Amino acid sequence: MIIDSHLHLPVDCPDFPAKRTALLAELRKNGVDRGIVIADSALESTIGSTSDCADLFRGDPVIKVVAGISPFFSYREQLALCRTLLEHGEIVGLKLFTGHEHFYCTDPVLDPVYDLAAEFSVPVLF
């Protein structure tokens, strides 16, 4: 079994359903059996926010979603959304974009992310 553990939605499709179709076709073409889509931490994104990606792949047997989260964009609302998605098994991890945003993984502001991940036994990706 081949699993691609770092996918993003394609940017060159007109809408999210087309992005889903294109991504799944690309996986099939390349013999990839499963994939993990990493959602953007921005609330609106051409590669898909956490909400977009969770909606797009809800119940999908091939694709699982890791939520992008940022302390800079509606942080409390993002944490609440991630909690709901984790409760329903709609995401499998949390992603902090320390390479793109100006914070360190040791910043205490991120403690709620780590607490949430620990509560649901999911990884935090950097």
Buried (B, 14 or more C-beta within 10 A) or exposed (E): EEEBEEBBBBEEBEEBEEBBEBBBEBBEEEEBEBBBBBBBBBBEBBBBBBBBBBBBBEEBEBBBBBBBBBBEBEBEEBBEBBBEBBEEEBBBBBBBBBEEEEBEEEEEEBEBBBEBBEEBEBEBBE
